[in-house]
Amino acid sequence: MSINAGAQALAPTAKPAYQGFLRSFAQFATSPMNAKQMSVLLGLIGFCSLLEVLAFCFPGGFAMMASRCWLLTAMLAGGYILFAAARALRQDFRKATWWVAASLLLLFGAMLAVLGNLQYAGISPEATLQAAAGMNAFNSGDWNYTGKAFIGYPSRQYLIAALPSQLFGRSIFALHLGFALPFLLGLFACYAGLRRWCEKVDSRLALLPLALLPAFSYPVEYYLIFEQVIFPMAYTLLAMGSLLLLLADFSLLAAIALFWSGCMLSNCYTPALASLGLLLVTYCHLLLQPHYGLPATVTTTSVRRSLLALLGGTTLFAACTVLAGRGDRVSELRPEATASQMAQDVLSFLTDHHAAFFGVLLLPVLAYLLLAFSLRLGRGHFLLAGWVVGVMLATTTLKGYTSYEMASIMQRAMIILPVLLVAMTLMLAHWLGKRQIRLPASALLAVIVASTIFGWTNVHRENRYFKYMNHIRPFKFVLADLQTTAGNLGLTEESEFDFVLVTRNNLLTNPADYLSYFYPAAHALVSDGSSLPAELGKQRPLLVYADEGLGTTLPNVAMEAFPGHDKRNDQRFILYRAIRCGDCGPQQQAMANTGRQ
């Protein structure tokens, strides 16, 4: 072998071209924006805004293009949030603050562990209808991008809810993941952005809002239900985290993530409109600032141009949604919304043991609001405190679609919780930095441990706000057994079969709502136990399930018992099933009968 040949053999292998492209793209998209990157941002916002207008004015091809552009922007935003969170976690693991990253990962691990875990999580008929709306939208050419679904709410949000099911198939895990995904990304964004903002003082403070959030009972309860109620808080977290990342790094991808999450606030469940208003006011407030504390290469003019573009694009997306007509009753007041009743509702909102909105953090929150209204914290905190009170009043006065008790209606105000926690953390960081004080690790760990204890307590409480879920709890085990049994019978999500639920619970007379997601071609029927419905097909497979105590009521139907265990409330259920296989063979019948043993 010649010397040259040996040298070539020992030389490192050339890296694939795509790795160089990805590295160049990451550097271009995550470094502080220069004139070229600013042009890309302005062009993207202008192009997306134009497509949005055309999609509403001329549905069809433009809506199809706009929907694909929206999904591509979502992928860029989500990828950037994961990148920023991974960068922050890596920095923590490399320093003495490794326990911060470990605590955060434990929190995310716990939130992931309940996905598809019916011993702790629930299945709401509203969630199945919403996810089914998203699945149906994916089957249309324009994804129902500008349309409405589920009692008139914007359909776009349900595409996100249905995305895991579209990719991996319909399952309880995919159903839960579709609603959890924006929330988890929002937490990652909030942590990454707040860490960048606090690192000059104490990066460990970034963990406080995330660690304290489980101490509030409302987010815990509604996260475990997995439906659209958590979307406003999820996109509020995303917008906050992206804004903090933009003000810290001024990168192209941070601006794209902020643009996408801000636009989603206008195409989401009604409370997100309040967060949208706060975001637009924040843009205006930032435009009045004389400087932004960014690197010297970033000019004030560049920052203001980007803020103006974000303000204009987000406002245009909101205008398209509003002018097209929203179906969520944002202007109707509750009949009992008098001044006296409002005062009673707000008092209940703060102190009643059923509502207890702020829980153990009531006193710190009230102290912050009083300081903010006194203008001692500056104009920004004053505006934020006014927004918080405005959301509380709107929550108690607007009618919406529900006529539940106040403890349930207050879920609309959950969006203020992460905003308050982030604002209080920023105030604390400013106060500590001004006095050059660094909190001891033991104090932060004590807060984390205390919040974990309160969070664990909240997890193991029955639903105190959306009490409806307490009365339909056994049915989630029916759905889990149905998926296993149907799979053993060779039935798929497109299969046509009869499903009969034997129940005398008036709140469980809607199995069609659940099956619209899991088995949209199935025929869902209800019996009170006296007889089977007359609408059954003779050749279709039949699966009969009975509620507790009704396993022997149907004449000439032998039913087999199976258990369900809700660890969250320490409840055990005995439910029943019977199978008529139709034209399947005896081997499949035996497999179906024994598949859940």
VENQUIKA-V537787 format. One record per run of one state. SS is the DSSP state (2 for helix, 1 for strand, 0 for the rest). FROM is the first residue (numbers start at 1). LEN is the number of residues. If there is no record, write none. Layout:
BEGIN
ss=SS from=FROM len=LEN
ss=SS from=FROM len=LEN
END
This chain:
BEGIN
ss=0 from=1 len=2
ss=2 from=3 len=8
ss=0 from=11 len=6
ss=2 from=17 len=14
ss=0 from=31 len=1
ss=1 from=32 len=1
ss=0 from=33 len=2
ss=2 from=35 len=23
ss=0 from=58 len=3
ss=2 from=61 len=34
ss=0 from=95 len=3
ss=2 from=98 len=16
ss=0 from=114 len=11
ss=2 from=125 len=14
ss=0 from=139 len=9
ss=1 from=148 len=2
ss=0 from=150 len=3
ss=1 from=153 len=2
ss=0 from=155 len=1
ss=2 from=156 len=13
ss=0 from=169 len=3
ss=2 from=172 len=27
ss=0 from=199 len=4
ss=2 from=203 len=11
ss=0 from=214 len=3
ss=2 from=217 len=7
ss=0 from=224 len=4
ss=2 from=228 len=22
ss=0 from=250 len=1
ss=1 from=251 len=1
ss=2 from=252 len=14
ss=0 from=266 len=6
ss=2 from=272 len=16
ss=0 from=288 len=12
ss=2 from=300 len=24
ss=0 from=324 len=9
ss=1 from=333 len=1
ss=0 from=334 len=5
ss=2 from=339 len=13
ss=0 from=352 len=7
ss=2 from=359 len=15
ss=0 from=374 len=5
ss=2 from=379 len=19
ss=1 from=398 len=1
ss=0 from=399 len=7
ss=2 from=406 len=30
ss=0 from=436 len=5
ss=2 from=441 len=19
ss=0 from=460 len=8
ss=2 from=468 len=4
ss=0 from=472 len=3
ss=2 from=475 len=14
ss=0 from=489 len=9
ss=1 from=498 len=5
ss=0 from=503 len=3
ss=2 from=506 len=3
ss=0 from=509 len=2
ss=2 from=511 len=8
ss=0 from=519 len=4
ss=1 from=523 len=5
ss=0 from=528 len=14
ss=1 from=542 len=5
ss=0 from=547 len=13
ss=1 from=560 len=7
ss=0 from=567 len=4
ss=1 from=571 len=10
ss=0 from=581 len=5
ss=2 from=586 len=9
ss=0 from=595 len=3
END
